[in-house]
């Protein structure tokens, strides 16, 4: 129900009208009848003859005058609740977030300008101050006391109405708070429902009056909703940037989506916008050229009639700094072309170190890529600590007898617990059946004797089908997988795959395990109604595993021109994928993908010991370097609820790149440098939050008002606000009687009736 200052009509409608001198409505009605009767009697005989219609008109006019005089003389009043002037406080909360700078009001005014026009120049605040002691606050994600509404700068990067109400509740605690006026567009992005706190205000009889500012729908706008990109990549890698766009008013229109590196255009694509109001994702492919931290700017072409230009740009950080090479251990049973060409593929890749242990003859082994004379000097590692120094493990054409039972179990633990990557390349010794290696593989193993005759022969050459030449077929997953990407453009990628020479030979395994993904398969051979897999992958425990069931990928280099890098590209991508997900001894995580000025950054560091078990006995210090090169050092505290996890937080005050260095002093810090310190970076950018769903949320504001016992107003009818606040019951209202007889319109009506009566009498010549 709308509450306002009561008047005669509202008093009549709700039955609150009475007379100060104690006359009841029934007595008043009786007096009215007597007046009408007396007037009728006085016009029973007239000095001049009158028609019945004129007599009725004279009786009506004279009766109305006398009844109106009687009504005023009896002093009609309405009983209502009203605040005691200047004895009650009123909090005025005005939204000061960036969305209030949106110019969607009449006359191209911003929302804040419209608020100032109505409340300051329009006199609404002055009207409120006549009955209340005002306390004015501005809020975004924080709330502060202000002297006037003119202090707003629309700079807040987030809105939290719940926080603002809590702040008022705390600051005015103990004072006679009669109500709250909340001025906002309702674009709350705090993920907390403020109507719950408003209910608490209502329980204490403190009504909240909400004033909605802005349009219910932004008519013309294209906005970046979200950007997803890899924060860290290995040198020379290609990565995708996914952009989520929403728009109003541009369905089917083509716009340019581009990525800039400072003033240099990195990549661009013309996209066609879909249905309005529906968020749609678009993808761009980048390959950074500088080995450093790079801040890219994503831009959506600005249209001339867009209302919100700020949400057409977004900056994100990519860490392309040189990193410690990922260590990959490769065990091979004999010199073969596949071994030689795999080593060649990664020789120039500084992000990978391939340590190989090659059996060249009976009891003869050859080590390559080792970083110390003692590495692999005793063959395959015999302890977890030694094996866990690697991020990935490749087993080539090696027999099961090369390993003992403990080493086989250690390999499974390396993947499942340490989180390493595992690749089985080429033919698989049947001895691995019923061993931990069989559990690791994404395919089941079958003895050759159980296979149909045409599938026997393994990868050996011959006239059997499994040894013939064939063009492998990419599955749908493989066609779009980054592991098998030879070019960013889909058509170009298909073209390059079509130019690669045939492979020769396939090792037949059993069925694909549940959860595994086939990326490449044989074009014609099947086993149990499934095409024979060539490349298949899966998650296993904390790590990854892959099987490549051919030993002839070397043909992709040997049979191609020397300048072709397809084979090298594929093997680098495969090995990086295997190794990059293996956790480091120290890892740093942030609670969000991006931050804005004033945000709290929560940093989490996870520390593992030499056995890659959580380390709770570490001492950590975090050094922060701001964009202005200010350096601070703070300790990180162990989170007692999580093993090996340490936390710290701080508030960012400027835009730009922040660099962190976490130093570890403990048993976990012994050994290599990457086990004693870890660096990371993040970027503070302009906010998108305030421009996503920036239209007026009148529904939320109405719920807040309703839950507290207040009312919702829009800016067009805000002139009624002062009366509604004054006469809405609150904890400090008092019952009053308001006179109705002294209303100017009653005097005007009385004069009008007297004039009409006099004119009519003169027209008929009556005295």
Secondary structure as GFF3:
##gff-version 3
##sequence-region A 1 767
A	DSSP	alpha_helix	8	14	.	.	.	ID=ss1
A	DSSP	beta_strand	17	19	.	.	.	ID=ss2
A	DSSP	alpha_helix	25	42	.	.	.	ID=ss3
A	DSSP	alpha_helix	52	73	.	.	.	ID=ss4
A	DSSP	beta_strand	76	83	.	.	.	ID=ss5
A	DSSP	beta_strand	89	95	.	.	.	ID=ss6
A	DSSP	three_ten_helix	98	101	.	.	.	ID=ss7
A	DSSP	three_ten_helix	106	108	.	.	.	ID=ss8
A	DSSP	alpha_helix	111	116	.	.	.	ID=ss9
A	DSSP	pi_helix	117	121	.	.	.	ID=ss10
A	DSSP	alpha_helix	124	129	.	.	.	ID=ss11
A	DSSP	beta_strand	133	139	.	.	.	ID=ss12
A	DSSP	beta_strand	143	145	.	.	.	ID=ss13
A	DSSP	three_ten_helix	149	151	.	.	.	ID=ss14
A	DSSP	alpha_helix	161	171	.	.	.	ID=ss15
A	DSSP	beta_strand	177	184	.	.	.	ID=ss16
A	DSSP	alpha_helix	194	203	.	.	.	ID=ss17
A	DSSP	beta_strand	207	212	.	.	.	ID=ss18
A	DSSP	beta_strand	221	228	.	.	.	ID=ss19
A	DSSP	beta_strand	239	248	.	.	.	ID=ss20
A	DSSP	beta_strand	254	261	.	.	.	ID=ss21
A	DSSP	beta_strand	264	272	.	.	.	ID=ss22
A	DSSP	beta_strand	280	286	.	.	.	ID=ss23
A	DSSP	beta_strand	293	300	.	.	.	ID=ss24
A	DSSP	three_ten_helix	310	312	.	.	.	ID=ss25
A	DSSP	beta_strand	313	319	.	.	.	ID=ss26
A	DSSP	beta_strand	326	332	.	.	.	ID=ss27
A	DSSP	alpha_helix	337	346	.	.	.	ID=ss28
A	DSSP	beta_strand	352	361	.	.	.	ID=ss29
A	DSSP	beta_strand	364	368	.	.	.	ID=ss30
A	DSSP	alpha_helix	384	387	.	.	.	ID=ss31
A	DSSP	beta_strand	392	395	.	.	.	ID=ss32
A	DSSP	three_ten_helix	400	402	.	.	.	ID=ss33
A	DSSP	alpha_helix	405	416	.	.	.	ID=ss34
A	DSSP	beta_strand	421	425	.	.	.	ID=ss35
A	DSSP	three_ten_helix	430	432	.	.	.	ID=ss36
A	DSSP	alpha_helix	436	440	.	.	.	ID=ss37
A	DSSP	three_ten_helix	448	450	.	.	.	ID=ss38
A	DSSP	three_ten_helix	453	455	.	.	.	ID=ss39
A	DSSP	three_ten_helix	465	467	.	.	.	ID=ss40
A	DSSP	beta_strand	469	470	.	.	.	ID=ss41
A	DSSP	beta_strand	473	474	.	.	.	ID=ss42
A	DSSP	alpha_helix	476	479	.	.	.	ID=ss43
A	DSSP	three_ten_helix	482	484	.	.	.	ID=ss44
A	DSSP	alpha_helix	490	499	.	.	.	ID=ss45
A	DSSP	beta_strand	503	504	.	.	.	ID=ss46
A	DSSP	beta_strand	517	527	.	.	.	ID=ss47
A	DSSP	beta_strand	530	540	.	.	.	ID=ss48
A	DSSP	beta_strand	543	548	.	.	.	ID=ss49
A	DSSP	alpha_helix	555	558	.	.	.	ID=ss50
A	DSSP	alpha_helix	566	580	.	.	.	ID=ss51
A	DSSP	beta_strand	586	590	.	.	.	ID=ss52
A	DSSP	beta_strand	600	607	.	.	.	ID=ss53
A	DSSP	beta_strand	619	625	.	.	.	ID=ss54
A	DSSP	beta_strand	631	638	.	.	.	ID=ss55
A	DSSP	beta_strand	645	651	.	.	.	ID=ss56
A	DSSP	beta_strand	656	665	.	.	.	ID=ss57
A	DSSP	three_ten_helix	667	669	.	.	.	ID=ss58
A	DSSP	three_ten_helix	673	675	.	.	.	ID=ss59
A	DSSP	beta_strand	677	684	.	.	.	ID=ss60
A	DSSP	three_ten_helix	689	691	.	.	.	ID=ss61
A	DSSP	alpha_helix	698	708	.	.	.	ID=ss62
A	DSSP	beta_strand	712	714	.	.	.	ID=ss63
A	DSSP	three_ten_helix	715	720	.	.	.	ID=ss64
A	DSSP	alpha_helix	721	727	.	.	.	ID=ss65
A	DSSP	beta_strand	733	739	.	.	.	ID=ss66
A	DSSP	alpha_helix	744	763	.	.	.	ID=ss67
###
